[in-house]
Amino acid sequence: MKALQDVIGYHFRDEALLRNALTHSSYANEKGGCESNERLEFLGDSVLGFVTADYLYHEMKNQPEGELTKRRAAEVCEKSLHRFAKSISLGEYLLLGKGELHTGGRERPSILADAFESLIAAIYLDGGMEPARAFILRFLTGEEVTAEPMSDYKTMLQEIIQQNPEEHLDYVLVEECGPAHDRRFTVEVHLNSNVIGKGTGKSKKKAEQQAAKEALTLMGYRDDEA
């Protein structure tokens, strides 16, 4: 558990809270005598929602309620929480039952997302709102907060390429570097076997978008042609 605390940048006074946050119901059911992280998940969901809403309210000052609601939903959805959990290798530290271990539980998005919320709650109960806020903001501020959605260069590129059915696009991760809390991904987009674009970002999704954007630029397309 010390390794995980080093990664997240928070050291618990009560490590039993951290152990509870990492305990999946499958492990608790098998072992008996210990509590799963489900109650912590419930609390962590509320802390995450509040911190995210507060952050977006102050960062997106000119946006109406509807835009704030959509952005908050995107930040706290399972897909985002799974990505956050993966960035700190949270799955490696989970206590899982034998069944979950044998069926890929350490990689399952729902388990990782729930554990991430449980970890937030554990930090909150151990140290209060400010450490919990600081932990959450590390992930929220890793993505650019903007009122405008990121251009979907991948879709643009796919629509162009699919006009020729024999052509095939593929996105290939070629590099992953940096500490666990600040990873950088580099992706190439291949047309058949040829590299037509390369991009780097704080997530594979962003790197793929940048690679597609470079490919479109080289092909002579601009953003306003989307």
LUMVOBA-178738 format. One record per residue (C-alpha): residue number from 1; chain; x, y, z. Coordinates in steps of 0.25 Angstrom, whole numbers. Layout:
N
<site k="NUM" c="A" x="X" y="Y" z="Z"/>
...
This chain:
226
<site k="1" c="A" x="0" y="0" z="0"/>
<site k="2" c="A" x="12" y="9" z="2"/>
<site k="3" c="A" x="15" y="9" z="-13"/>
<site k="4" c="A" x="1" y="13" z="-16"/>
<site k="5" c="A" x="1" y="24" z="-6"/>
<site k="6" c="A" x="14" y="29" z="-13"/>
<site k="7" c="A" x="7" y="29" z="-26"/>
<site k="8" c="A" x="-5" y="37" z="-22"/>
<site k="9" c="A" x="3" y="47" z="-14"/>
<site k="10" c="A" x="-5" y="44" z="-1"/>
<site k="11" c="A" x="-1" y="36" z="11"/>
<site k="12" c="A" x="-12" y="31" z="20"/>
<site k="13" c="A" x="-12" y="33" z="35"/>
<site k="14" c="A" x="-22" y="21" z="36"/>
<site k="15" c="A" x="-17" y="11" z="26"/>
<site k="16" c="A" x="-30" y="2" z="29"/>
<site k="17" c="A" x="-38" y="13" z="21"/>
<site k="18" c="A" x="-29" y="10" z="9"/>
<site k="19" c="A" x="-30" y="-5" z="10"/>
<site k="20" c="A" x="-45" y="-4" z="11"/>
<site k="21" c="A" x="-45" y="5" z="-2"/>
<site k="22" c="A" x="-37" y="-6" z="-9"/>
<site k="23" c="A" x="-46" y="-17" z="-4"/>
<site k="24" c="A" x="-55" y="-22" z="-15"/>
<site k="25" c="A" x="-68" y="-29" z="-11"/>
<site k="26" c="A" x="-63" y="-42" z="-17"/>
<site k="27" c="A" x="-51" y="-42" z="-7"/>
<site k="28" c="A" x="-60" y="-38" z="5"/>
<site k="29" c="A" x="-70" y="-50" z="2"/>
<site k="30" c="A" x="-59" y="-60" z="1"/>
<site k="31" c="A" x="-51" y="-56" z="13"/>
<site k="32" c="A" x="-62" y="-52" z="22"/>
<site k="33" c="A" x="-59" y="-42" z="34"/>
<site k="34" c="A" x="-56" y="-30" z="25"/>
<site k="35" c="A" x="-64" y="-19" z="18"/>
<site k="36" c="A" x="-65" y="-17" z="3"/>
<site k="37" c="A" x="-62" y="-3" z="-3"/>
<site k="38" c="A" x="-77" y="-1" z="-7"/>
<site k="39" c="A" x="-80" y="9" z="4"/>
<site k="40" c="A" x="-68" y="17" z="1"/>
<site k="41" c="A" x="-72" y="17" z="-13"/>
<site k="42" c="A" x="-85" y="23" z="-10"/>
<site k="43" c="A" x="-78" y="34" z="-2"/>
<site k="44" c="A" x="-67" y="36" z="-12"/>
<site k="45" c="A" x="-77" y="38" z="-23"/>
<site k="46" c="A" x="-83" y="50" z="-16"/>
<site k="47" c="A" x="-70" y="56" z="-13"/>
<site k="48" c="A" x="-65" y="55" z="-27"/>
<site k="49" c="A" x="-78" y="61" z="-32"/>
<site k="50" c="A" x="-77" y="73" z="-23"/>
<site k="51" c="A" x="-62" y="76" z="-26"/>
<site k="52" c="A" x="-64" y="74" z="-41"/>
<site k="53" c="A" x="-77" y="83" z="-41"/>
<site k="54" c="A" x="-69" y="94" z="-32"/>
<site k="55" c="A" x="-57" y="93" z="-42"/>
<site k="56" c="A" x="-65" y="95" z="-54"/>
<site k="57" c="A" x="-74" y="106" z="-49"/>
<site k="58" c="A" x="-61" y="114" z="-46"/>
<site k="59" c="A" x="-54" y="110" z="-59"/>
<site k="60" c="A" x="-65" y="111" z="-69"/>
<site k="61" c="A" x="-71" y="125" z="-64"/>
<site k="62" c="A" x="-79" y="128" z="-76"/>
<site k="63" c="A" x="-85" y="115" z="-79"/>
<site k="64" c="A" x="-100" y="112" z="-76"/>
<site k="65" c="A" x="-105" y="101" z="-66"/>
<site k="66" c="A" x="-107" y="91" z="-78"/>
<site k="67" c="A" x="-93" y="92" z="-83"/>
<site k="68" c="A" x="-87" y="90" z="-68"/>
<site k="69" c="A" x="-96" y="78" z="-66"/>
<site k="70" c="A" x="-91" y="72" z="-79"/>
<site k="71" c="A" x="-77" y="74" z="-76"/>
<site k="72" c="A" x="-78" y="69" z="-61"/>
<site k="73" c="A" x="-85" y="56" z="-67"/>
<site k="74" c="A" x="-74" y="54" z="-76"/>
<site k="75" c="A" x="-63" y="56" z="-65"/>
<site k="76" c="A" x="-70" y="46" z="-55"/>
<site k="77" c="A" x="-75" y="35" z="-65"/>
<site k="78" c="A" x="-69" y="21" z="-63"/>
<site k="79" c="A" x="-61" y="23" z="-76"/>
<site k="80" c="A" x="-53" y="35" z="-70"/>
<site k="81" c="A" x="-52" y="29" z="-56"/>
<site k="82" c="A" x="-47" y="16" z="-62"/>
<site k="83" c="A" x="-36" y="24" z="-70"/>
<site k="84" c="A" x="-32" y="32" z="-57"/>
<site k="85" c="A" x="-31" y="18" z="-49"/>
<site k="86" c="A" x="-22" y="13" z="-60"/>
<site k="87" c="A" x="-13" y="25" z="-60"/>
<site k="88" c="A" x="-9" y="21" z="-46"/>
<site k="89" c="A" x="-9" y="6" z="-48"/>
<site k="90" c="A" x="-20" y="5" z="-37"/>
<site k="91" c="A" x="-24" y="-9" z="-42"/>
<site k="92" c="A" x="-11" y="-15" z="-38"/>
<site k="93" c="A" x="-14" y="-12" z="-23"/>
<site k="94" c="A" x="-29" y="-17" z="-22"/>
<site k="95" c="A" x="-33" y="-28" z="-13"/>
<site k="96" c="A" x="-41" y="-38" z="-22"/>
<site k="97" c="A" x="-47" y="-51" z="-20"/>
<site k="98" c="A" x="-42" y="-63" z="-28"/>
<site k="99" c="A" x="-53" y="-62" z="-38"/>
<site k="100" c="A" x="-51" y="-48" z="-42"/>
<site k="101" c="A" x="-36" y="-50" z="-42"/>
<site k="102" c="A" x="-37" y="-61" z="-52"/>
<site k="103" c="A" x="-47" y="-53" z="-61"/>
<site k="104" c="A" x="-39" y="-40" z="-62"/>
<site k="105" c="A" x="-45" y="-33" z="-51"/>
<site k="106" c="A" x="-32" y="-24" z="-50"/>
<site k="107" c="A" x="-35" y="-18" z="-63"/>
<site k="108" c="A" x="-50" y="-17" z="-63"/>
<site k="109" c="A" x="-55" y="-3" z="-65"/>
<site k="110" c="A" x="-67" y="-4" z="-55"/>
<site k="111" c="A" x="-58" y="-9" z="-44"/>
<site k="112" c="A" x="-47" y="1" z="-46"/>
<site k="113" c="A" x="-57" y="13" z="-47"/>
<site k="114" c="A" x="-63" y="8" z="-34"/>
<site k="115" c="A" x="-50" y="7" z="-27"/>
<site k="116" c="A" x="-46" y="20" z="-31"/>
<site k="117" c="A" x="-58" y="26" z="-25"/>
<site k="118" c="A" x="-55" y="18" z="-12"/>
<site k="119" c="A" x="-41" y="23" z="-12"/>
<site k="120" c="A" x="-46" y="38" z="-12"/>
<site k="121" c="A" x="-56" y="35" z="0"/>
<site k="122" c="A" x="-44" y="28" z="7"/>
<site k="123" c="A" x="-36" y="41" z="5"/>
<site k="124" c="A" x="-47" y="50" z="9"/>
<site k="125" c="A" x="-50" y="42" z="22"/>
<site k="126" c="A" x="-35" y="41" z="26"/>
<site k="127" c="A" x="-31" y="56" z="23"/>
<site k="128" c="A" x="-44" y="64" z="20"/>
<site k="129" c="A" x="-48" y="71" z="7"/>
<site k="130" c="A" x="-36" y="78" z="3"/>
<site k="131" c="A" x="-27" y="66" z="1"/>
<site k="132" c="A" x="-39" y="59" z="-6"/>
<site k="133" c="A" x="-41" y="72" z="-15"/>
<site k="134" c="A" x="-26" y="72" z="-18"/>
<site k="135" c="A" x="-26" y="58" z="-22"/>
<site k="136" c="A" x="-38" y="60" z="-31"/>
<site k="137" c="A" x="-33" y="72" z="-38"/>
<site k="138" c="A" x="-20" y="65" z="-42"/>
<site k="139" c="A" x="-29" y="58" z="-52"/>
<site k="140" c="A" x="-38" y="69" z="-56"/>
<site k="141" c="A" x="-27" y="79" z="-59"/>
<site k="142" c="A" x="-20" y="68" z="-67"/>
<site k="143" c="A" x="-31" y="71" z="-78"/>
<site k="144" c="A" x="-33" y="84" z="-84"/>
<site k="145" c="A" x="-46" y="91" z="-79"/>
<site k="146" c="A" x="-52" y="98" z="-90"/>
<site k="147" c="A" x="-67" y="101" z="-94"/>
<site k="148" c="A" x="-64" y="96" z="-108"/>
<site k="149" c="A" x="-63" y="81" z="-111"/>
<site k="150" c="A" x="-51" y="75" z="-116"/>
<site k="151" c="A" x="-51" y="74" z="-131"/>
<site k="152" c="A" x="-54" y="59" z="-135"/>
<site k="153" c="A" x="-42" y="58" z="-145"/>
<site k="154" c="A" x="-43" y="43" z="-144"/>
<site k="155" c="A" x="-57" y="43" z="-150"/>
<site k="156" c="A" x="-53" y="53" z="-160"/>
<site k="157" c="A" x="-42" y="44" z="-165"/>
<site k="158" c="A" x="-50" y="31" z="-164"/>
<site k="159" c="A" x="-61" y="38" z="-173"/>
<site k="160" c="A" x="-51" y="42" z="-183"/>
<site k="161" c="A" x="-43" y="28" z="-184"/>
<site k="162" c="A" x="-56" y="20" z="-184"/>
<site k="163" c="A" x="-59" y="26" z="-198"/>
<site k="164" c="A" x="-49" y="15" z="-202"/>
<site k="165" c="A" x="-53" y="2" z="-196"/>
<site k="166" c="A" x="-40" y="-5" z="-199"/>
<site k="167" c="A" x="-33" y="5" z="-190"/>
<site k="168" c="A" x="-31" y="2" z="-175"/>
<site k="169" c="A" x="-28" y="11" z="-163"/>
<site k="170" c="A" x="-21" y="7" z="-151"/>
<site k="171" c="A" x="-16" y="14" z="-138"/>
<site k="172" c="A" x="-3" y="9" z="-132"/>
<site k="173" c="A" x="2" y="13" z="-118"/>
<site k="174" c="A" x="17" y="15" z="-120"/>
<site k="175" c="A" x="22" y="21" z="-107"/>
<site k="176" c="A" x="17" y="23" z="-93"/>
<site k="177" c="A" x="25" y="31" z="-83"/>
<site k="178" c="A" x="25" y="39" z="-71"/>
<site k="179" c="A" x="21" y="37" z="-57"/>
<site k="180" c="A" x="8" y="30" z="-53"/>
<site k="181" c="A" x="1" y="43" z="-50"/>
<site k="182" c="A" x="6" y="50" z="-63"/>
<site k="183" c="A" x="7" y="40" z="-74"/>
<site k="184" c="A" x="9" y="44" z="-88"/>
<site k="185" c="A" x="5" y="35" z="-100"/>
<site k="186" c="A" x="10" y="35" z="-114"/>
<site k="187" c="A" x="1" y="29" z="-125"/>
<site k="188" c="A" x="3" y="27" z="-140"/>
<site k="189" c="A" x="-9" y="26" z="-150"/>
<site k="190" c="A" x="-6" y="16" z="-161"/>
<site k="191" c="A" x="-13" y="16" z="-175"/>
<site k="192" c="A" x="-11" y="1" z="-178"/>
<site k="193" c="A" x="4" y="0" z="-175"/>
<site k="194" c="A" x="8" y="14" z="-176"/>
<site k="195" c="A" x="9" y="25" z="-165"/>
<site k="196" c="A" x="1" y="37" z="-169"/>
<site k="197" c="A" x="1" y="44" z="-155"/>
<site k="198" c="A" x="6" y="44" z="-141"/>
<site k="199" c="A" x="1" y="51" z="-129"/>
<site k="200" c="A" x="4" y="52" z="-114"/>
<site k="201" c="A" x="-5" y="54" z="-102"/>
<site k="202" c="A" x="-8" y="52" z="-87"/>
<site k="203" c="A" x="-17" y="40" z="-92"/>
<site k="204" c="A" x="-18" y="31" z="-103"/>
<site k="205" c="A" x="-31" y="37" z="-108"/>
<site k="206" c="A" x="-24" y="51" z="-109"/>
<site k="207" c="A" x="-12" y="45" z="-116"/>
<site k="208" c="A" x="-21" y="38" z="-126"/>
<site k="209" c="A" x="-28" y="51" z="-129"/>
<site k="210" c="A" x="-15" y="58" z="-131"/>
<site k="211" c="A" x="-10" y="48" z="-140"/>
<site k="212" c="A" x="-23" y="48" z="-148"/>
<site k="213" c="A" x="-22" y="64" z="-148"/>
<site k="214" c="A" x="-7" y="63" z="-154"/>
<site k="215" c="A" x="-12" y="53" z="-164"/>
<site k="216" c="A" x="-23" y="62" z="-169"/>
<site k="217" c="A" x="-14" y="74" z="-169"/>
<site k="218" c="A" x="-4" y="66" z="-178"/>
<site k="219" c="A" x="-16" y="63" z="-187"/>
<site k="220" c="A" x="-19" y="78" z="-188"/>
<site k="221" c="A" x="-32" y="78" z="-179"/>
<site k="222" c="A" x="-34" y="89" z="-169"/>
<site k="223" c="A" x="-43" y="89" z="-157"/>
<site k="224" c="A" x="-54" y="98" z="-164"/>
<site k="225" c="A" x="-56" y="87" z="-174"/>
<site k="226" c="A" x="-61" y="78" z="-163"/>
